[in-house]
């Protein structure tokens, strides 16, 4: 095999070496940092199953406990509905709801010093059979599991992406030796069906939340509604003087 050499800073590099270096950089880039999830904070509203050690959870107060975390779609053909709860999210304004049709990554993430061991997982289809396990992965300042990609049959299917009972419905993911933190739930989801858009998200709460207007909404109130309110009050005073 012919190799080509060039010099940079007095050191020789081969074309093969450059290719291997590029592959290494590419592999490292795939491990998303915590900031990738931190920009999109969501609530799980409906259509989901979430258990820790076999117990259905009504909140996320037990996140960070060692054990088995089960996440997936509750009903065949029904999407998981999520709500945006952080300003500046690429998912939309605070209060926006979207339908999740696929999940191919799930784990414990953290913006602080954090470590976790991922010893194994079981992916279960809608018919109760087991599917191909996901691979352990490091991401989001922590770690978890991921399917090969959204083109792989073992990612979790719901909503319009459900096609048969042989589709993957749930994942039971083991997390042990948890230290540091605090930890949050992180996932990679797809919204809008097979040709939809994928996002990294941090799952902050279960159930819908009260919507707090974003700064842009408050600005509209200041420059729009308040002048109108002033005119109404002025008119009221004029009527009282008559």
C-alpha positions as a Python dict, from the first residue, in 0.01 Angstrom:
ca = {
    (1, 'X'): (0, 0, 0),
    (2, 'X'): (133, 341, -96),
    (3, 'X'): (159, 605, 174),
    (4, 'X'): (192, 979, 136),
    (5, 'X'): (392, 1190, 375),
    (6, 'X'): (392, 1557, 454),
    (7, 'X'): (562, 1757, 723),
    (8, 'X'): (411, 1984, 988),
    (9, 'X'): (629, 2140, 1256),
    (10, 'X'): (916, 1913, 1159),
    (11, 'X'): (712, 1593, 1207),
    (12, 'X'): (611, 1351, 932),
    (13, 'X'): (254, 1220, 905),
    (14, 'X'): (121, 943, 680),
    (15, 'X'): (-219, 950, 515),
    (16, 'X'): (-310, 638, 714),
    (17, 'X'): (-217, 812, 1038),
    (18, 'X'): (-432, 1110, 948),
    (19, 'X'): (-729, 885, 881),
    (20, 'X'): (-687, 707, 1214),
    (21, 'X'): (-658, 1041, 1392),
    (22, 'X'): (-978, 1165, 1227),
    (23, 'X'): (-1159, 850, 1330),
    (24, 'X'): (-1049, 896, 1690),
    (25, 'X'): (-1165, 1257, 1694),
    (26, 'X'): (-1499, 1155, 1542),
    (27, 'X'): (-1553, 886, 1806),
    (28, 'X'): (-1481, 1133, 2085),
    (29, 'X'): (-1722, 1389, 1940),
    (30, 'X'): (-2009, 1141, 1962),
    (31, 'X'): (-1993, 1146, 2345),
    (32, 'X'): (-2220, 1446, 2406),
    (33, 'X'): (-2136, 1680, 2694),
    (34, 'X'): (-2383, 1778, 2966),
    (35, 'X'): (-2445, 2111, 2792),
    (36, 'X'): (-2607, 1930, 2496),
    (37, 'X'): (-2882, 1807, 2730),
    (38, 'X'): (-2888, 2112, 2957),
    (39, 'X'): (-3034, 2334, 2682),
    (40, 'X'): (-3352, 2122, 2656),
    (41, 'X'): (-3524, 2057, 2990),
    (42, 'X'): (-3854, 1872, 2964),
    (43, 'X'): (-4136, 1714, 3163),
    (44, 'X'): (-4280, 1373, 3076),
    (45, 'X'): (-4654, 1440, 3056),
    (46, 'X'): (-4826, 1123, 2934),
    (47, 'X'): (-4784, 800, 2740),
    (48, 'X'): (-4472, 689, 2928),
    (49, 'X'): (-4367, 417, 3171),
    (50, 'X'): (-4102, 505, 3427),
    (51, 'X'): (-4010, 275, 3715),
    (52, 'X'): (-3716, 249, 3952),
    (53, 'X'): (-3651, -100, 4090),
    (54, 'X'): (-3995, -211, 3975),
    (55, 'X'): (-4185, 72, 4146),
    (56, 'X'): (-4376, 324, 3930),
    (57, 'X'): (-4248, 676, 4004),
    (58, 'X'): (-4467, 984, 4051),
    (59, 'X'): (-4168, 1219, 4073),
    (60, 'X'): (-3791, 1209, 4023),
    (61, 'X'): (-3685, 1222, 4387),
    (62, 'X'): (-3532, 872, 4364),
    (63, 'X'): (-3311, 949, 4064),
    (64, 'X'): (-2956, 875, 4173),
    (65, 'X'): (-3046, 556, 4361),
    (66, 'X'): (-2864, 246, 4237),
    (67, 'X'): (-3081, -10, 4063),
    (68, 'X'): (-3290, -74, 3753),
    (69, 'X'): (-3454, 220, 3575),
    (70, 'X'): (-3731, 122, 3334),
    (71, 'X'): (-3832, 370, 3065),
    (72, 'X'): (-4048, 337, 2758),
    (73, 'X'): (-4386, 367, 2592),
    (74, 'X'): (-4695, 274, 2793),
    (75, 'X'): (-4926, 182, 2504),
    (76, 'X'): (-4874, 58, 2148),
    (77, 'X'): (-4918, 334, 1893),
    (78, 'X'): (-4940, 610, 2153),
    (79, 'X'): (-4653, 864, 2172),
    (80, 'X'): (-4493, 1000, 2485),
    (81, 'X'): (-4606, 1360, 2526),
    (82, 'X'): (-4343, 1597, 2665),
    (83, 'X'): (-4357, 1962, 2771),
    (84, 'X'): (-4077, 2217, 2738),
    (85, 'X'): (-3991, 2371, 3076),
    (86, 'X'): (-3672, 2568, 3003),
    (87, 'X'): (-3644, 2903, 2825),
    (88, 'X'): (-3422, 2904, 2515),
    (89, 'X'): (-3486, 2538, 2430),
    (90, 'X'): (-3458, 2443, 2064),
    (91, 'X'): (-3774, 2239, 2119),
    (92, 'X'): (-3982, 2555, 2145),
    (93, 'X'): (-4109, 2809, 2397),
    (94, 'X'): (-4179, 2715, 2758),
    (95, 'X'): (-4506, 2524, 2774),
    (96, 'X'): (-4477, 2375, 2423),
    (97, 'X'): (-4589, 2011, 2405),
    (98, 'X'): (-4450, 1760, 2156),
    (99, 'X'): (-4500, 1391, 2077),
    (100, 'X'): (-4201, 1157, 2108),
    (101, 'X'): (-4203, 861, 1867),
    (102, 'X'): (-3857, 716, 1931),
    (103, 'X'): (-3588, 687, 2200),
    (104, 'X'): (-3240, 551, 2130),
    (105, 'X'): (-3041, 666, 2435),
    (106, 'X'): (-3106, 688, 2809),
    (107, 'X'): (-2887, 742, 3112),
    (108, 'X'): (-2788, 939, 3418),
    (109, 'X'): (-2624, 1275, 3342),
    (110, 'X'): (-2474, 1547, 3558),
    (111, 'X'): (-2310, 1887, 3540),
    (112, 'X'): (-2104, 1807, 3851),
    (113, 'X'): (-1840, 1549, 3933),
    (114, 'X'): (-2026, 1221, 3882),
    (115, 'X'): (-1964, 855, 3807),
    (116, 'X'): (-2184, 553, 3741),
    (117, 'X'): (-2141, 192, 3632),
    (118, 'X'): (-2368, 47, 3360),
    (119, 'X'): (-2360, -334, 3398),
    (120, 'X'): (-2642, -426, 3161),
    (121, 'X'): (-2992, -375, 3024),
    (122, 'X'): (-3292, -562, 2889),
    (123, 'X'): (-3496, -431, 2595),
    (124, 'X'): (-3852, -569, 2583),
    (125, 'X'): (-4086, -571, 2282),
    (126, 'X'): (-4459, -503, 2294),
    (127, 'X'): (-4523, -879, 2269),
    (128, 'X'): (-4310, -946, 2578),
    (129, 'X'): (-4010, -1089, 2393),
    (130, 'X'): (-3662, -951, 2456),
    (131, 'X'): (-3477, -757, 2188),
    (132, 'X'): (-3112, -669, 2123),
    (133, 'X'): (-2957, -506, 2434),
    (134, 'X'): (-2822, -154, 2398),
    (135, 'X'): (-2454, -73, 2434),
    (136, 'X'): (-2309, 99, 2740),
    (137, 'X'): (-2201, 454, 2666),
    (138, 'X'): (-2048, 759, 2833),
    (139, 'X'): (-2231, 1089, 2775),
    (140, 'X'): (-2373, 1397, 2947),
    (141, 'X'): (-2116, 1397, 3226),
    (142, 'X'): (-2237, 1052, 3330),
    (143, 'X'): (-2333, 738, 3145),
    (144, 'X'): (-2603, 505, 3028),
    (145, 'X'): (-2707, 304, 2726),
    (146, 'X'): (-2772, 363, 2357),
    (147, 'X'): (-2902, 174, 2055),
    (148, 'X'): (-2687, 170, 1743),
    (149, 'X'): (-2894, 457, 1598),
    (150, 'X'): (-3249, 539, 1490),
    (151, 'X'): (-3204, 314, 1190),
    (152, 'X'): (-3159, 13, 1418),
    (153, 'X'): (-3460, -204, 1501),
    (154, 'X'): (-3397, -211, 1877),
    (155, 'X'): (-3462, 158, 1958),
    (156, 'X'): (-3786, 220, 2149),
    (157, 'X'): (-4082, 275, 1913),
    (158, 'X'): (-4402, 464, 1990),
    (159, 'X'): (-4668, 677, 1829),
    (160, 'X'): (-4644, 678, 1450),
    (161, 'X'): (-4321, 475, 1460),
    (162, 'X'): (-4496, 173, 1611),
    (163, 'X'): (-4558, -83, 1338),
    (164, 'X'): (-4581, -427, 1505),
    (165, 'X'): (-4571, -598, 1844),
    (166, 'X'): (-4214, -702, 1764),
    (167, 'X'): (-4108, -336, 1806),
    (168, 'X'): (-3911, -247, 2119),
    (169, 'X'): (-4133, -88, 2387),
    (170, 'X'): (-3935, -66, 2711),
    (171, 'X'): (-3580, -67, 2838),
    (172, 'X'): (-3478, -185, 3185),
    (173, 'X'): (-3142, -18, 3247),
    (174, 'X'): (-2911, -104, 3538),
    (175, 'X'): (-2708, 166, 3716),
    (176, 'X'): (-2472, 86, 4003),
    (177, 'X'): (-2179, 239, 4194),
    (178, 'X'): (-2335, 585, 4166),
    (179, 'X'): (-2134, 864, 4327),
    (180, 'X'): (-2116, 1242, 4308),
    (181, 'X'): (-2380, 1439, 4131),
    (182, 'X'): (-2659, 1536, 4163),
    (183, 'X'): (-2777, 1319, 3876),
    (184, 'X'): (-3052, 1385, 3621),
    (185, 'X'): (-3216, 1172, 3355),
    (186, 'X'): (-3086, 1226, 3003),
    (187, 'X'): (-3218, 1088, 2675),
    (188, 'X'): (-3193, 1117, 2298),
    (189, 'X'): (-3541, 1133, 2146),
    (190, 'X'): (-3707, 1168, 1808),
    (191, 'X'): (-4010, 1390, 1756),
    (192, 'X'): (-4234, 1375, 1450),
    (193, 'X'): (-4207, 1016, 1334),
    (194, 'X'): (-3950, 832, 1123),
    (195, 'X'): (-3859, 1148, 930),
    (196, 'X'): (-3869, 1371, 1237),
    (197, 'X'): (-3604, 1561, 1432),
    (198, 'X'): (-3385, 1425, 1710),
    (199, 'X'): (-3292, 1605, 2032),
    (200, 'X'): (-3086, 1552, 2344),
    (201, 'X'): (-3301, 1628, 2649),
    (202, 'X'): (-3279, 1643, 3028),
    (203, 'X'): (-3589, 1500, 3196),
    (204, 'X'): (-3663, 1719, 3497),
    (205, 'X'): (-4010, 1623, 3613),
    (206, 'X'): (-4309, 1395, 3564),
    (207, 'X'): (-4647, 1540, 3471),
    (208, 'X'): (-4736, 1875, 3315),
    (209, 'X'): (-4613, 2191, 3483),
    (210, 'X'): (-4749, 2542, 3529),
    (211, 'X'): (-4635, 2758, 3241),
    (212, 'X'): (-4424, 3064, 3331),
    (213, 'X'): (-4408, 3327, 3054),
    (214, 'X'): (-4068, 3370, 2890),
    (215, 'X'): (-3895, 3707, 2882),
    (216, 'X'): (-4027, 3773, 2530),
    (217, 'X'): (-4384, 3727, 2652),
    (218, 'X'): (-4327, 3962, 2942),
    (219, 'X'): (-4182, 4219, 2704),
    (220, 'X'): (-4493, 4198, 2489),
    (221, 'X'): (-4701, 4253, 2798),
    (222, 'X'): (-4498, 4558, 2895),
    (223, 'X'): (-4506, 4723, 2554),
    (224, 'X'): (-4852, 4609, 2448),
    (225, 'X'): (-5099, 4539, 2727),
    (226, 'X'): (-4985, 4803, 2979),
    (227, 'X'): (-5050, 5106, 2753),
    (228, 'X'): (-5398, 4973, 2682),
    (229, 'X'): (-5455, 4926, 3055),
    (230, 'X'): (-5347, 5286, 3108),
    (231, 'X'): (-5604, 5412, 2857),
    (232, 'X'): (-5878, 5211, 3028),
    (233, 'X'): (-5789, 5356, 3370),
    (234, 'X'): (-5779, 5711, 3227),
    (235, 'X'): (-6123, 5667, 3070),
    (236, 'X'): (-6260, 5533, 3399),
    (237, 'X'): (-6135, 5841, 3586),
    (238, 'X'): (-6301, 6072, 3330),
    (239, 'X'): (-6633, 5897, 3375),
    (240, 'X'): (-6615, 5923, 3753),
    (241, 'X'): (-6566, 6300, 3731),
    (242, 'X'): (-6888, 6350, 3536),
}
